[in-house]
Amino acid sequence: MNLRSTCVQLLLTLCSTGVLKAQKLDLNACLQMADTANITLRNAQLDIEINGKNRSAYLSARLPQLTFSGDYKYNAIIPGQVVPAAFFGGTPGTFSTVQFGVPYNLSSTVQLTQILFNPQLEYGLAALRINSEIVDIQEKLATQDVKYQVASTFFNLQAIKKQLIYVDGNIKNMNKLLLNMESMVKQGLVIQTELDKLTISRLTLSNTATSLKATHDQLETLLKILIGVDPQSQVELLADETVEQSLLVDNSAITYPEIELLTAQQKMNAEEHKGNNMAYLPSLSLYAAYNYNYNMKPEDDFRKGIEGAFIGLRVDWKLFDGLEKVHKQKVNVLNAEKLSNQKDLINQQLELKAANAKRQIEVQTNSLALAKEQLKLAQNIYDHSAAKLSLGTISSNDLITADNGLQQAQTNVVAAYIQLRQAEVEYLRSIGSIK
């Protein structure tokens, strides 16, 4: 007996532990979890880090560069040089071949190079600085997109849960009616056909509930992936009341990341124009080298080391590039016009989208209020019809009609709710303010 009690207690403990592990999440919690755990957002954050590392790597080009080179050479045939014979006291007008060098030669060189001025390097650093703005804005856009998905999925789950509550309530009511109807059939008050009609309605409700639960499970798995939760873990979403305009923000918070992105791209285009112009300028660098050559001729036991060192300035200047930069500038001007047109178009589209979404909020707010009133009336009609059916004063067809009206009213409430929430999220997304 004690063993059984212990086992039961253990099972209860395990069950209660499993329940405690289920996370209770509201919309804000889901959005905050997506900030840190969503893979798409993590990749966008990595792009920011990558750009920072690229800039650091590019900045290193400004630092002195030190290189070492070593060389070992065996001259199987020592190269020669033709010189005038008179150089060695020979007959003028004749030439002799003179060999220079020894069979074995070892050389090593250490060279220091310091860029003093490079117009392309300056352009590259400016471009990376602007690119850091671009990847920051792209991260904002990715955040808004992911949070839009999270919010939409969250509200769709809420809508399905509300619909399931309605369906479960309808099933319970239908079960009660079926019990009463079965009793009336046994008493001979109604025929079997009336019972069969209600049974069909009951089966339809069961099928609807099964379909809704399957959709709910799919959306819940998607939400877990979006917020970085193990798909096998248990979560519980806190209920969202069917109220109006709960997500709206102050209009002073309006931002348009898409416009910010195009503005940054315009800055990049302007910097490219400067870079093309700077490419006409020469680059200047300082360099210094130390060289040591060690020469050997084993046959004569000759060994000699020769040092060398120098310092200099180097200028590189491309005087003609085949009009490459001229054509690049023409492309740059066309891109500038294209970006300007895109900015104007997107600005108009975003303003229109925000205005439409705001109007939809007002429309769906009214629709939701109306749907709630219709639901109350449909519920009253259904209750009266169910009572009359129990008294045998109406047929099952009348009740089924009332039941269909109730279900449609319930669906209308859920539809108005989700459309209101979607309109709110669309509005917040259009102004870049999904928090």
N, C-alpha and C positions, 0 to 999 in steps of 0.2 A: 504493500500500500504506500509506504514511504517512497519506494522507487518510482511508482507511478506518479506520485505527486511531484517528485523532483523532475521527472521528464516533462510533465505538463508545464511546470514552472519554467523550465529551460526553453521549451517551445514558445511560451508566451513572451519570454525575454527576448528571444531571437526575433520574433515577429514585431515586437515593439521597437527593437533596435532598427529593424528595416524601415519601419514607418518614420522613425526619427531622422533617418538618413535622407529622406525625401526633402529636397530643397524647395522652399516656398519662395516664389519669384513674382515680383510685379514687373511692369514695363521698365521702370528705371533700373531695376537690378539687371534685367536682361541686357539693356543698352550698355550699362557699365561693364558687364562681363564681356560683351563683344569688343569693347575697347582694348582689352588686354589679351583676349584668347582667340579672336577671330583670325584665321590664317590670312585672309585677304588684307586685313588691316596690318597684320604683322609684316607682310611683304611690302606694303606701302611704307611702313616705318623703316624697314631694311633699306629701301631705296634712298631714304634720307641719309642713313648712315653711310651707304655706299658713296653717295655724292660727296659727303664730307671727307671720306678717305681719298677719293679721287682728287679733291682739291689739295689735300695734304701732299699727295704724290706729285701733283703738278707744281706745287710750291717748291719742292725739292730741286727743281731745275734751276732755281735761282742760286742755289748753294754751289760752292766749288766742287768740281768733279776731278777725282784723282784716279788715274789708270796706270796699270803696270803691264808691260809686255816684255817677253823674253824670247830669244831666238838662238837656235844652234844651227850652224851651217857647216857642211863639209863640201869644199870645192873639189870635186873629182877632177875637173879641168879648170884651172885658174883662168878667169876671163882676161883677155888682153885688150889693148887699145892701140890704134895706129897713131903714131906721132912722127913729125918731121925728123929725118936722120940728123939734120944739122943741130937739133936740140942736144945731141950727144957727141957733137963734133964730127959727124959723118958728112957725106957728100950732100951739098945743098940740092934741093929738088927731089930727093929721094925720101922714102918713108920706111920706118921700122915698126915692128909690132912689139909692144912692151906689155908684160904681164904684171898686174898689180894684185897684191894680197898674198895670203898664205892659205894652206889647205883648210885649216880649222878656224872657225870664228864663232865666238859666243858673245851675244850682245843682250843688254837689258836696258829698258827705258822706263822712267817714271815721269808721267806728264800731268800737270795741273792745268785745268781749264776753268775760267770764270767768265760767265756771260755778263757783259756790261750793259748791253742794250739789245733786246730782241722784241720787235713789235708784235710778233705772233704770240710770244709768251704772255705779254700784257693782255692781248685780246683773249687768250685762253683762260686766264685767271678771271677776267671780267665775265666771260661766258659761264664759267663754273659758279660764280657768285649768283648770277641770275638764274642758273639752273637749280640752285638750291631753293630759290623762291618757287620755281615751277614744281619741284617734287614735294615741297611743303603743301602747295595748293592741291596737287594731285592726291596727297594723303587726306586732305579735307574732303575732297570729292568722294574718295573711296570710303571714308568714314560715313558720309551722308548716305551713300548707296547701301552700305551694309546695314546701317541703322534703319533705313527705310525697309529693307527686307525683314529685319528683326521685328520692327513695329507692325508691319503688314501681317507677318506670320502670327505674331502674338494676338492681334485682333481677330484674325480668321479663326484662331483656336478659341477665342472667347465667344465668337459667334456660334461656332459648332457646339460648344458647351451649353450655351443658352438654348440652342435648338434641341439638343439632347434632353435638356431638362423639360422642355415642352413636350417632346415626344414621349419621354418616360411617364409624364403626367397623363398624357392621352392614353397610353397603354394601360395604366392603372384604372383610369375611368372606364375604358372599354372592357377590361376584365370584369369589373363590377357589373356592367350592363350585361355582359355575356352570362354571368351567373344568374342574374335576374331573368334573363331571357330563357335560359335553359329550364329554370323553374316554371316559367309560364308555358313552355312547350310541353313539359311533362303534365301540366294541369290542363292542357288543351286549349289555353287561352289564345295562343298564336301558333302559326304553322312553322315547320322546320325551316322553310325558305327564309323567313325573317331572321332566324338565328344564323343561317349560312351567310347572309349579307353582312351581318356584323362580324362574323368570323373572318370574312375576306378583308374587311377593314382592319381587323386586328392583325392579320398577317402582313398587310401592307405597312402598318406602323412598325412591326418588328423588322421588316426588311429595311425600312428607312433608318431605324436605329442602328442596325448592323452596318449599313453604308456610312453613316455619320461617324461611327466609332472607328472604322477603317481609315477614313479621311483624317480624323483627329490624330490617330497614331502616326500617320505619315507626316502631318504638319508638326507634330511634337518632335519627331526625330529630326526634321529639318531645323527647327528652332534650336535644338540641342547642338547641332553642328555649327550653326551660326554663332552661338554664344560660347562655343568651346567646351561643351559639357559632354561627357561620355554618353553616347546614345543608349547604353544599357542602364544608365543610372536613373533614379526616380526623381521626378520634379513635380511640383504642384504650383500651378499658376493661380495667383490671387485673382479674385473676381473683379472685373471692370464693370462698373455700373453703367447702365444705358443713359448717360447724361450727355448734355450738349456742351461742345466747345471746351472740353477739359484740357486740350493739348495746346491751345493757342498761346502765342507769346506776344510781348510788346513789339510793335512795329519798328521800334528803334533798334531791335536786334537783327533786322533784315541785312543779310549779306548775300552776295552772288559769287560763289567760288568760281563758277564758269567764266564770269567777267574778269575776275582776278587772274585766272589762268591766261586768258587772251591778252590781258594787259602785260603780264610777264613775258608772254611770247612776243609781243610787240617790242618790249625792251630788248629781248634777245635779237630780234631782227635789226633794231637800231645798232646794237653792238656789232653784229655781223657786218653792217655797212661800214662802221669805223674800222673793223678788222681788215676788210678788203682795202680800204684806203691806206692803212698802216703797212700793208704788205708791199707798198711801193718803197718803203724806207729800208735802208741797209741794217744789218745786224752787226754788232761789234762785240768781240770777245778777247779776253786776255789769256795767254797761254804761256806756260813755262815747262821746260823739260830737262831732265838730267839723263845722260846716256853713258853707258860704260861698255866698251868693246874689248874683248880679250882675244888676241890672235896667237895662234900656235903653228909652228912648223917643226915637227918632231925630228926630221932628218938633220936639221942644223941646231937642234935644241934651242929653237927660238921661241920665246914667249914674251908677249908685250901687251900690257893693258893701256887703253886709251880712253880718257874721260872726255865728255862733252856736255855742255850746258848752254841753254839759250832761253831767252824770254822775248815775247813778241806780242803784237796786237794784230788781230785778224778782222778784216771787213769782208762780209759777204753781201753782195748786192746784185739782184737779178735786174738787169737793165731792160730786158724785153721778154715777156712771157707768152707771146703769141696772142695777145688780147684776152687772155684767160680772165683776168680780174675785171676787165670791162664787161664781159658777159655775165660774170658773177654779180656785178652790181645791178645789171638789168634784171636778173632773176630776183635779187633782193628787193628791188623796187616793186616788182609785181607781187611778191609775197607780202610786202607791207600793205599794199592795197587790198589783198585778199583777207588779211587779218583784220583790217579795219571794217571791211564788209561783214565778216563773220561776227565781229563784236557788236555791230549795230543790229544784225539779225537776231543773235542770241539774246541781246538785251530786250528786244521787242518780244521774243518768244517767252522769256522768263517772266516778264511783266504780265503778259497775257495769261500765262499758265497760273501765276499767283492769283490774278484777278478771278479767273475761272474757278480755281479751287476755293477761293473765299466765297464766291457766290454759291458754289455747291454746298459749302458748310451751312449757309443760311437755308438753302433749299432742303437739305437733308435733316437739319434741325427741325424744321416745320413738319417734314415727312415723318420723322420719328415721333413727334408729339401726336400727330394724327393717327399713326399706326397704333400707338398705345391706346388711344380712345376707341379705335375700331376693335382692338383686342378685347377691351372690356365689354363692348356690346356683343361681340361674337361669343364671349364666354357666357354672358347672360342668356343668349339665345340657345346655346348648347345645353346649359343647365336646365332651362325650361323644357327643352325638347326631351332631355333624358328623363325628367320627371314625368312628362306626359306619356313617354313610351312605357315607363313602369306602370302607369295607370291604364295603358292600353288604348289611349285616346288618339295616338298617331301611329303611323307605320314606321318600320325601320328605315325606309327611304328618307323620311323627313329627318330622322336623327342623323343619318349618314350625310345628308345635305348640310345640317348644322355642324357636324363634325368637320366636314371639308371646309366650311367657312371658318371654323375656329383654327384649323391648321393653316389655312391661307393667311389669316390675321397674325398668327404666331410667326409665320415665315416673313410677313411684311415687316414686323417689328425687328426681327433679326437682320433682314436685308437693309432696312433703314439705318440700323445701328452700325453695321459694317460699312455702309456707304458713307455715313457721317465720319467714321474713324478714318476711312481711306482718304476722304476729302481733306481732313485735318492733316494727315501725314503728307499728302501731296503738297499741301500749302507749305508746311514746314520744310519739306525737301526743296521746294522751289525757291525759298528764301534762305536756304542753308542753315536752318536752325533746329534740326533734330538733335536734341541734347541726350 
